[in-house]
């Protein structure tokens, strides 16, 4: 099986809602899944990483052809726009 290098840049923010309906951002310091999936949605790489900056970069090596990669790829966390968690891999 061939190995591939996946360079992944993620952007994350953590809004906190208040009773009035307005939100504010709180500092990130969370363990969140970072994953690379094949074309059938099976993980080639899945690991919780500490996300403590609004932008972070990960260089991952996987065995198998990567199709998508991203942060919280299985949408376990509450997210207003879960469709932006992953992106297609370009070979």
Biopython code that builds the backbone (N, CA, C, O; Angstrom):
import numpy as np
from Bio.PDB.StructureBuilder import StructureBuilder

atoms = [
    (1, "UNK", "N", (0.841, -1.170, 0.000)),
    (1, "UNK", "CA", (0.000, 0.000, 0.000)),
    (1, "UNK", "C", (0.891, 1.240, 0.000)),
    (1, "UNK", "O", (1.864, 1.318, 0.751)),
    (2, "UNK", "N", (0.551, 2.199, -0.843)),
    (2, "UNK", "CA", (1.338, 3.424, -0.963)),
    (2, "UNK", "C", (1.106, 4.350, 0.220)),
    (2, "UNK", "O", (0.038, 4.353, 0.833)),
    (3, "UNK", "N", (2.142, 5.142, 0.529)),
    (3, "UNK", "CA", (2.045, 6.159, 1.573)),
    (3, "UNK", "C", (1.883, 7.527, 0.934)),
    (3, "UNK", "O", (2.436, 7.803, -0.131)),
    (4, "UNK", "N", (1.120, 8.374, 1.600)),
    (4, "UNK", "CA", (0.884, 9.732, 1.122)),
    (4, "UNK", "C", (1.125, 10.712, 2.265)),
    (4, "UNK", "O", (0.855, 10.407, 3.427)),
    (5, "UNK", "N", (1.630, 11.877, 1.924)),
    (5, "UNK", "CA", (1.825, 12.952, 2.883)),
    (5, "UNK", "C", (0.670, 13.941, 2.727)),
    (5, "UNK", "O", (0.399, 14.417, 1.625)),
    (6, "UNK", "N", (0.004, 14.242, 3.818)),
    (6, "UNK", "CA", (-1.129, 15.164, 3.804)),
    (6, "UNK", "C", (-0.759, 16.378, 4.659)),
    (6, "UNK", "O", (-0.485, 16.250, 5.852)),
    (7, "UNK", "N", (-0.754, 17.548, 4.037)),
    (7, "UNK", "CA", (-0.524, 18.795, 4.762)),
    (7, "UNK", "C", (-1.881, 19.441, 4.986)),
    (7, "UNK", "O", (-2.589, 19.771, 4.035)),
    (8, "UNK", "N", (-2.233, 19.615, 6.240)),
    (8, "UNK", "CA", (-3.563, 20.095, 6.606)),
    (8, "UNK", "C", (-3.441, 21.356, 7.453)),
    (8, "UNK", "O", (-2.772, 21.356, 8.486)),
    (9, "UNK", "N", (-4.083, 22.415, 7.014)),
    (9, "UNK", "CA", (-4.156, 23.655, 7.781)),
    (9, "UNK", "C", (-5.596, 23.817, 8.254)),
    (9, "UNK", "O", (-6.528, 23.808, 7.450)),
    (10, "UNK", "N", (-5.766, 23.964, 9.560)),
    (10, "UNK", "CA", (-7.108, 24.103, 10.115)),
    (10, "UNK", "C", (-7.268, 25.473, 10.766)),
    (10, "UNK", "O", (-6.325, 26.037, 11.321)),
    (11, "UNK", "N", (-8.483, 25.985, 10.681)),
    (11, "UNK", "CA", (-8.867, 27.215, 11.367)),
    (11, "UNK", "C", (-9.997, 26.853, 12.311)),
    (11, "UNK", "O", (-10.944, 26.168, 11.923)),
    (12, "UNK", "N", (-9.899, 27.306, 13.536)),
    (12, "UNK", "CA", (-10.932, 26.979, 14.524)),
    (12, "UNK", "C", (-11.203, 28.190, 15.405)),
    (12, "UNK", "O", (-10.321, 29.006, 15.672)),
    (13, "UNK", "N", (-12.444, 28.278, 15.844)),
    (13, "UNK", "CA", (-12.826, 29.305, 16.812)),
    (13, "UNK", "C", (-13.867, 28.693, 17.736)),
    (13, "UNK", "O", (-14.537, 27.719, 17.396)),
    (14, "UNK", "N", (-13.979, 29.285, 18.898)),
    (14, "UNK", "CA", (-14.888, 28.737, 19.896)),
    (14, "UNK", "C", (-15.808, 29.852, 20.383)),
    (14, "UNK", "O", (-15.458, 30.595, 21.300)),
    (15, "UNK", "N", (-16.978, 29.967, 19.772)),
    (15, "UNK", "CA", (-17.925, 30.967, 20.259)),
    (15, "UNK", "C", (-18.668, 30.450, 21.491)),
    (15, "UNK", "O", (-18.874, 29.248, 21.659)),
    (16, "UNK", "N", (-19.052, 31.372, 22.324)),
    (16, "UNK", "CA", (-19.833, 31.021, 23.504)),
    (16, "UNK", "C", (-21.095, 31.871, 23.487)),
    (16, "UNK", "O", (-21.018, 33.097, 23.406)),
    (17, "UNK", "N", (-22.230, 31.240, 23.560)),
    (17, "UNK", "CA", (-23.500, 31.967, 23.526)),
    (17, "UNK", "C", (-23.861, 32.463, 24.911)),
    (17, "UNK", "O", (-23.563, 31.837, 25.929)),
    (18, "UNK", "N", (-24.513, 33.610, 24.907)),
    (18, "UNK", "CA", (-25.046, 34.156, 26.151)),
    (18, "UNK", "C", (-26.568, 34.143, 26.048)),
    (18, "UNK", "O", (-27.122, 33.899, 24.976)),
    (19, "UNK", "N", (-27.214, 34.397, 27.124)),
    (19, "UNK", "CA", (-28.675, 34.325, 27.150)),
    (19, "UNK", "C", (-29.337, 35.301, 26.173)),
    (19, "UNK", "O", (-30.414, 35.002, 25.656)),
    (20, "UNK", "N", (-28.742, 36.424, 25.913)),
    (20, "UNK", "CA", (-29.355, 37.437, 25.059)),
    (20, "UNK", "C", (-29.342, 37.006, 23.592)),
    (20, "UNK", "O", (-30.048, 37.592, 22.771)),
    (21, "UNK", "N", (-28.561, 36.006, 23.259)),
    (21, "UNK", "CA", (-28.482, 35.562, 21.874)),
    (21, "UNK", "C", (-27.194, 35.967, 21.189)),
    (21, "UNK", "O", (-26.843, 35.422, 20.142)),
    (22, "UNK", "N", (-26.494, 36.915, 21.770)),
    (22, "UNK", "CA", (-25.205, 37.310, 21.211)),
    (22, "UNK", "C", (-24.126, 36.386, 21.752)),
    (22, "UNK", "O", (-24.238, 35.852, 22.855)),
    (23, "UNK", "N", (-23.095, 36.212, 20.968)),
    (23, "UNK", "CA", (-22.020, 35.346, 21.408)),
    (23, "UNK", "C", (-20.698, 36.078, 21.435)),
    (23, "UNK", "O", (-20.538, 37.128, 20.813)),
    (24, "UNK", "N", (-19.765, 35.517, 22.155)),
    (24, "UNK", "CA", (-18.407, 36.030, 22.143)),
    (24, "UNK", "C", (-17.458, 34.841, 22.030)),
    (24, "UNK", "O", (-17.840, 33.704, 22.308)),
    (25, "UNK", "N", (-16.226, 35.109, 21.622)),
    (25, "UNK", "CA", (-15.254, 34.026, 21.467)),
    (25, "UNK", "C", (-14.494, 33.825, 22.768)),
    (25, "UNK", "O", (-14.161, 34.774, 23.477)),
    (26, "UNK", "N", (-14.239, 32.581, 23.049)),
    (26, "UNK", "CA", (-13.427, 32.225, 24.210)),
    (26, "UNK", "C", (-12.168, 31.538, 23.696)),
    (26, "UNK", "O", (-12.174, 30.990, 22.594)),
    (27, "UNK", "N", (-11.091, 31.557, 24.473)),
    (27, "UNK", "CA", (-9.844, 30.949, 23.999)),
    (27, "UNK", "C", (-9.998, 29.456, 23.732)),
    (27, "UNK", "O", (-10.692, 28.747, 24.461)),
    (28, "UNK", "N", (-9.342, 28.999, 22.685)),
    (28, "UNK", "CA", (-9.319, 27.570, 22.354)),
    (28, "UNK", "C", (-8.265, 26.874, 23.202)),
    (28, "UNK", "O", (-7.157, 27.385, 23.368)),
    (29, "UNK", "N", (-8.601, 25.730, 23.727)),
    (29, "UNK", "CA", (-7.657, 24.883, 24.441)),
    (29, "UNK", "C", (-8.313, 23.509, 24.575)),
    (29, "UNK", "O", (-8.478, 22.986, 25.677)),
    (30, "UNK", "N", (-8.686, 22.935, 23.421)),
    (30, "UNK", "CA", (-9.481, 21.710, 23.398)),
    (30, "UNK", "C", (-8.769, 20.613, 22.601)),
    (30, "UNK", "O", (-7.970, 20.888, 21.705)),
    (31, "UNK", "N", (-9.078, 19.378, 22.949)),
    (31, "UNK", "CA", (-8.604, 18.220, 22.199)),
    (31, "UNK", "C", (-9.686, 17.877, 21.175)),
    (31, "UNK", "O", (-10.814, 17.540, 21.536)),
    (32, "UNK", "N", (-9.326, 17.968, 19.894)),
    (32, "UNK", "CA", (-10.292, 17.769, 18.812)),
    (32, "UNK", "C", (-9.707, 16.773, 17.814)),
    (32, "UNK", "O", (-8.505, 16.778, 17.546)),
    (33, "UNK", "N", (-10.577, 15.912, 17.265)),
    (33, "UNK", "CA", (-10.132, 14.938, 16.264)),
    (33, "UNK", "C", (-9.625, 15.632, 15.011)),
    (33, "UNK", "O", (-10.254, 16.553, 14.492)),
    (34, "UNK", "N", (-8.483, 15.174, 14.542)),
    (34, "UNK", "CA", (-7.935, 15.544, 13.240)),
    (34, "UNK", "C", (-7.917, 14.247, 12.444)),
    (34, "UNK", "O", (-7.396, 13.238, 12.920)),
    (35, "UNK", "N", (-8.480, 14.261, 11.239)),
    (35, "UNK", "CA", (-8.586, 13.006, 10.511)),
    (35, "UNK", "C", (-8.371, 13.120, 9.025)),
    (35, "UNK", "O", (-8.580, 14.169, 8.414)),
    (36, "UNK", "N", (-7.948, 12.009, 8.463)),
    (36, "UNK", "CA", (-7.829, 11.834, 7.014)),
    (36, "UNK", "C", (-8.626, 10.586, 6.682)),
    (36, "UNK", "O", (-8.408, 9.524, 7.265)),
    (37, "UNK", "N", (-9.562, 10.721, 5.731)),
    (37, "UNK", "CA", (-10.445, 9.614, 5.377)),
    (37, "UNK", "C", (-10.235, 9.195, 3.927)),
    (37, "UNK", "O", (-9.840, 10.004, 3.087)),
    (38, "UNK", "N", (-10.504, 7.917, 3.641)),
    (38, "UNK", "CA", (-10.444, 7.464, 2.263)),
    (38, "UNK", "C", (-11.770, 7.759, 1.567)),
    (38, "UNK", "O", (-12.649, 8.385, 2.159)),
    (39, "UNK", "N", (-11.926, 7.320, 0.326)),
    (39, "UNK", "CA", (-13.134, 7.651, -0.441)),
    (39, "UNK", "C", (-14.390, 6.947, 0.067)),
    (39, "UNK", "O", (-15.493, 7.265, -0.378)),
    (40, "UNK", "N", (-14.243, 5.990, 0.994)),
    (40, "UNK", "CA", (-15.399, 5.316, 1.585)),
    (40, "UNK", "C", (-15.694, 5.833, 2.989)),
    (40, "UNK", "O", (-16.578, 5.317, 3.674)),
    (41, "UNK", "N", (-14.949, 6.858, 3.417)),
    (41, "UNK", "CA", (-15.158, 7.438, 4.740)),
    (41, "UNK", "C", (-14.452, 6.710, 5.866)),
    (41, "UNK", "O", (-14.690, 6.999, 7.039)),
    (42, "UNK", "N", (-13.582, 5.761, 5.520)),
    (42, "UNK", "CA", (-12.825, 5.034, 6.538)),
    (42, "UNK", "C", (-11.576, 5.827, 6.898)),
    (42, "UNK", "O", (-10.937, 6.413, 6.025)),
    (43, "UNK", "N", (-11.225, 5.846, 8.188)),
    (43, "UNK", "CA", (-10.073, 6.646, 8.601)),
    (43, "UNK", "C", (-8.735, 6.035, 8.180)),
    (43, "UNK", "O", (-8.462, 4.858, 8.412)),
    (44, "UNK", "N", (-7.920, 6.871, 7.560)),
    (44, "UNK", "CA", (-6.524, 6.519, 7.309)),
    (44, "UNK", "C", (-5.675, 7.069, 8.447)),
    (44, "UNK", "O", (-4.596, 6.557, 8.744)),
    (45, "UNK", "N", (-6.186, 8.124, 9.076)),
    (45, "UNK", "CA", (-5.562, 8.731, 10.250)),
    (45, "UNK", "C", (-6.671, 9.385, 11.056)),
    (45, "UNK", "O", (-7.506, 10.098, 10.499)),
    (46, "UNK", "N", (-6.688, 9.148, 12.361)),
    (46, "UNK", "CA", (-7.646, 9.815, 13.236)),
    (46, "UNK", "C", (-6.990, 9.912, 14.604)),
    (46, "UNK", "O", (-6.677, 8.900, 15.232)),
    (47, "UNK", "N", (-6.788, 11.133, 15.053)),
    (47, "UNK", "CA", (-6.137, 11.337, 16.339)),
    (47, "UNK", "C", (-6.597, 12.660, 16.935)),
    (47, "UNK", "O", (-6.775, 13.649, 16.223)),
    (48, "UNK", "N", (-6.784, 12.662, 18.243)),
    (48, "UNK", "CA", (-7.128, 13.921, 18.916)),
    (48, "UNK", "C", (-5.861, 14.733, 19.100)),
    (48, "UNK", "O", (-4.842, 14.234, 19.576)),
    (49, "UNK", "N", (-5.948, 15.990, 18.714)),
    (49, "UNK", "CA", (-4.825, 16.914, 18.841)),
    (49, "UNK", "C", (-5.286, 18.096, 19.687)),
    (49, "UNK", "O", (-6.455, 18.481, 19.656)),
    (50, "UNK", "N", (-4.360, 18.659, 20.431)),
    (50, "UNK", "CA", (-4.698, 19.834, 21.227)),
    (50, "UNK", "C", (-4.731, 21.048, 20.307)),
    (50, "UNK", "O", (-3.725, 21.401, 19.692)),
    (51, "UNK", "N", (-5.885, 21.675, 20.221)),
    (51, "UNK", "CA", (-6.070, 22.862, 19.393)),
    (51, "UNK", "C", (-6.077, 24.054, 20.347)),
    (51, "UNK", "O", (-7.008, 24.235, 21.132)),
    (52, "UNK", "N", (-5.024, 24.860, 20.263)),
    (52, "UNK", "CA", (-4.903, 25.986, 21.177)),
    (52, "UNK", "C", (-4.578, 27.299, 20.467)),
    (52, "UNK", "O", (-4.221, 28.291, 21.102)),
    (53, "UNK", "N", (-4.708, 27.288, 19.140)),
    (53, "UNK", "CA", (-4.503, 28.489, 18.332)),
    (53, "UNK", "C", (-5.606, 28.548, 17.278)),
    (53, "UNK", "O", (-6.145, 27.509, 16.896)),
    (54, "UNK", "N", (-5.952, 29.742, 16.802)),
    (54, "UNK", "CA", (-7.002, 29.853, 15.773)),
    (54, "UNK", "C", (-6.628, 29.195, 14.443)),
    (54, "UNK", "O", (-7.510, 28.761, 13.701)),
    (55, "UNK", "N", (-5.330, 29.117, 14.134)),
    (55, "UNK", "CA", (-4.860, 28.435, 12.922)),
    (55, "UNK", "C", (-3.703, 27.527, 13.293)),
    (55, "UNK", "O", (-2.769, 27.934, 13.985)),
    (56, "UNK", "N", (-3.781, 26.282, 12.819)),
    (56, "UNK", "CA", (-2.714, 25.310, 13.069)),
    (56, "UNK", "C", (-2.496, 24.479, 11.812)),
    (56, "UNK", "O", (-3.398, 24.323, 10.989)),
    (57, "UNK", "N", (-1.293, 23.951, 11.679)),
    (57, "UNK", "CA", (-0.952, 23.132, 10.518)),
    (57, "UNK", "C", (-0.438, 21.775, 10.989)),
    (57, "UNK", "O", (0.314, 21.675, 11.958)),
    (58, "UNK", "N", (-0.863, 20.734, 10.276)),
    (58, "UNK", "CA", (-0.464, 19.374, 10.592)),
    (58, "UNK", "C", (0.077, 18.710, 9.336)),
    (58, "UNK", "O", (-0.502, 18.846, 8.259)),
    (59, "UNK", "N", (1.181, 17.997, 9.472)),
    (59, "UNK", "CA", (1.753, 17.212, 8.380)),
    (59, "UNK", "C", (1.599, 15.749, 8.769)),
    (59, "UNK", "O", (2.225, 15.277, 9.718)),
    (60, "UNK", "N", (0.760, 15.038, 8.027)),
    (60, "UNK", "CA", (0.387, 13.671, 8.368)),
    (60, "UNK", "C", (0.796, 12.717, 7.255)),
    (60, "UNK", "O", (0.680, 13.048, 6.075)),
    (61, "UNK", "N", (1.272, 11.541, 7.625)),
    (61, "UNK", "CA", (1.591, 10.496, 6.665)),
    (61, "UNK", "C", (0.572, 9.381, 6.828)),
    (61, "UNK", "O", (0.339, 8.898, 7.936)),
    (62, "UNK", "N", (-0.034, 8.976, 5.720)),
    (62, "UNK", "CA", (-1.057, 7.934, 5.763)),
    (62, "UNK", "C", (-0.736, 6.835, 4.756)),
    (62, "UNK", "O", (-0.071, 7.064, 3.746)),
    (63, "UNK", "N", (-1.223, 5.649, 5.060)),
    (63, "UNK", "CA", (-1.101, 4.524, 4.131)),
    (63, "UNK", "C", (-2.444, 4.350, 3.461)),
    (63, "UNK", "O", (-3.420, 3.970, 4.109)),
    (64, "UNK", "N", (-2.504, 4.622, 2.189)),
    (64, "UNK", "CA", (-3.751, 4.570, 1.439)),
    (64, "UNK", "C", (-4.016, 5.915, 0.794)),
    (64, "UNK", "O", (-3.408, 6.921, 1.159)),
    (65, "UNK", "N", (-4.913, 5.927, -0.153)),
    (65, "UNK", "CA", (-5.204, 7.149, -0.911)),
    (65, "UNK", "C", (-6.172, 8.027, -0.113)),
    (65, "UNK", "O", (-7.308, 7.622, 0.137)),
    (66, "UNK", "N", (-5.731, 9.233, 0.291)),
    (66, "UNK", "CA", (-6.609, 10.122, 1.046)),
    (66, "UNK", "C", (-7.640, 10.788, 0.145)),
    (66, "UNK", "O", (-7.331, 11.195, -0.976)),
    (67, "UNK", "N", (-8.870, 10.896, 0.646)),
    (67, "UNK", "CA", (-9.935, 11.567, -0.116)),
    (67, "UNK", "C", (-10.313, 12.890, 0.536)),
    (67, "UNK", "O", (-10.463, 13.902, -0.149)),
    (68, "UNK", "N", (-10.470, 12.887, 1.879)),
    (68, "UNK", "CA", (-10.806, 14.110, 2.605)),
    (68, "UNK", "C", (-9.977, 14.175, 3.884)),
    (68, "UNK", "O", (-9.516, 13.159, 4.405)),
    (69, "UNK", "N", (-9.805, 15.399, 4.370)),
    (69, "UNK", "CA", (-9.072, 15.607, 5.618)),
    (69, "UNK", "C", (-9.657, 16.816, 6.315)),
    (69, "UNK", "O", (-10.188, 17.721, 5.671)),
    (70, "UNK", "N", (-9.557, 16.829, 7.650)),
    (70, "UNK", "CA", (-10.058, 17.992, 8.360)),
    (70, "UNK", "C", (-10.097, 17.834, 9.859)),
    (70, "UNK", "O", (-9.584, 16.872, 10.430)),
    (71, "UNK", "N", (-10.729, 18.821, 10.479)),
    (71, "UNK", "CA", (-10.890, 18.878, 11.926)),
    (71, "UNK", "C", (-12.312, 18.427, 12.274)),
    (71, "UNK", "O", (-13.279, 18.850, 11.641)),
    (72, "UNK", "N", (-12.422, 17.578, 13.270)),
    (72, "UNK", "CA", (-13.717, 17.003, 13.675)),
    (72, "UNK", "C", (-14.475, 16.457, 12.460)),
    (72, "UNK", "O", (-15.616, 16.849, 12.215)),
    (73, "UNK", "N", (-13.846, 15.553, 11.701)),
    (73, "UNK", "CA", (-14.449, 15.087, 10.449)),
    (73, "UNK", "C", (-15.770, 14.326, 10.615)),
    (73, "UNK", "O", (-16.555, 14.248, 9.670)),
    (74, "UNK", "N", (-16.021, 13.769, 11.791)),
    (74, "UNK", "CA", (-17.272, 13.049, 12.011)),
    (74, "UNK", "C", (-18.296, 13.903, 12.751)),
    (74, "UNK", "O", (-19.319, 13.391, 13.206)),
    (75, "UNK", "N", (-18.026, 15.198, 12.873)),
    (75, "UNK", "CA", (-18.965, 16.167, 13.459)),
    (75, "UNK", "C", (-19.474, 15.754, 14.846)),
    (75, "UNK", "O", (-20.680, 15.730, 15.094)),
    (76, "UNK", "N", (-18.559, 15.437, 15.722)),
    (76, "UNK", "CA", (-18.924, 15.088, 17.095)),
    (76, "UNK", "C", (-19.251, 16.332, 17.922)),
    (76, "UNK", "O", (-20.019, 16.254, 18.881)),
    (77, "UNK", "N", (-18.681, 17.464, 17.559)),
    (77, "UNK", "CA", (-18.861, 18.697, 18.320)),
    (77, "UNK", "C", (-20.013, 19.527, 17.764)),
    (77, "UNK", "O", (-20.363, 19.414, 16.589)),
    (78, "UNK", "N", (-20.593, 20.354, 18.614)),
    (78, "UNK", "CA", (-21.642, 21.268, 18.158)),
    (78, "UNK", "C", (-20.995, 22.286, 17.239)),
    (78, "UNK", "O", (-19.984, 22.896, 17.588)),
    (79, "UNK", "N", (-21.579, 22.467, 16.066)),
    (79, "UNK", "CA", (-20.963, 23.305, 15.040)),
    (79, "UNK", "C", (-22.064, 23.940, 14.202)),
    (79, "UNK", "O", (-22.981, 23.258, 13.744)),
    (80, "UNK", "N", (-21.965, 25.242, 14.006)),
    (80, "UNK", "CA", (-22.984, 25.937, 13.206)),
    (80, "UNK", "C", (-22.872, 25.613, 11.724)),
    (80, "UNK", "O", (-23.863, 25.685, 10.997)),
    (81, "UNK", "N", (-21.671, 25.257, 11.268)),
    (81, "UNK", "CA", (-21.459, 24.933, 9.859)),
    (81, "UNK", "C", (-20.564, 23.701, 9.744)),
    (81, "UNK", "O", (-19.383, 23.843, 9.427)),
    (82, "UNK", "N", (-21.086, 22.496, 9.990)),
    (82, "UNK", "CA", (-20.249, 21.296, 9.972)),
    (82, "UNK", "C", (-19.718, 20.927, 8.594)),
    (82, "UNK", "O", (-18.799, 20.116, 8.483)),
    (83, "UNK", "N", (-20.282, 21.508, 7.550)),
    (83, "UNK", "CA", (-19.813, 21.177, 6.199)),
    (83, "UNK", "C", (-18.426, 21.733, 5.908)),
    (83, "UNK", "O", (-17.777, 21.290, 4.960)),
    (84, "UNK", "N", (-17.952, 22.699, 6.705)),
    (84, "UNK", "CA", (-16.637, 23.275, 6.448)),
    (84, "UNK", "C", (-15.518, 22.603, 7.246)),
    (84, "UNK", "O", (-14.388, 23.092, 7.272)),
    (85, "UNK", "N", (-15.839, 21.473, 7.902)),
    (85, "UNK", "CA", (-14.838, 20.789, 8.715)),
    (85, "UNK", "C", (-13.804, 20.018, 7.898)),
    (85, "UNK", "O", (-12.666, 19.847, 8.336)),
    (86, "UNK", "N", (-14.192, 19.559, 6.727)),
    (86, "UNK", "CA", (-13.275, 18.783, 5.899)),
    (86, "UNK", "C", (-13.150, 19.386, 4.504)),
    (86, "UNK", "O", (-13.979, 20.179, 4.059)),
    (87, "UNK", "N", (-12.088, 18.978, 3.844)),
    (87, "UNK", "CA", (-11.851, 19.402, 2.479)),
    (87, "UNK", "C", (-11.338, 18.222, 1.680)),
    (87, "UNK", "O", (-10.777, 17.280, 2.239)),
    (88, "UNK", "N", (-11.532, 18.276, 0.378)),
    (88, "UNK", "CA", (-11.051, 17.210, -0.509)),
    (88, "UNK", "C", (-9.535, 17.262, -0.562)),
    (88, "UNK", "O", (-8.953, 18.347, -0.565)),
    (89, "UNK", "N", (-8.902, 16.132, -0.602)),
    (89, "UNK", "CA", (-7.453, 16.060, -0.754)),
    (89, "UNK", "C", (-7.097, 16.152, -2.231)),
    (89, "UNK", "O", (-7.756, 15.548, -3.077)),
    (90, "UNK", "N", (-6.072, 16.896, -2.526)),
    (90, "UNK", "CA", (-5.582, 17.045, -3.889)),
    (90, "UNK", "C", (-4.305, 16.244, -4.015)),
    (90, "UNK", "O", (-3.332, 16.496, -3.303)),
    (91, "UNK", "N", (-4.305, 15.275, -4.925)),
    (91, "UNK", "CA", (-3.116, 14.428, -5.101)),
    (91, "UNK", "C", (-2.177, 15.021, -6.126)),
    (91, "UNK", "O", (-1.125, 14.446, -6.405)),
]
sb = StructureBuilder()
sb.init_structure("model")
sb.init_model(0)
sb.init_chain("A")
sb.init_seg("    ")
for serial, (resi, resn, name, xyz) in enumerate(atoms, 1):
    if name == "N":
        sb.init_residue(resn, " ", resi, " ")
    sb.init_atom(name, np.array(xyz, "f"), 0.0, 1.0, " ", f" {name:<3s}", serial, name[0])
structure = sb.get_structure()
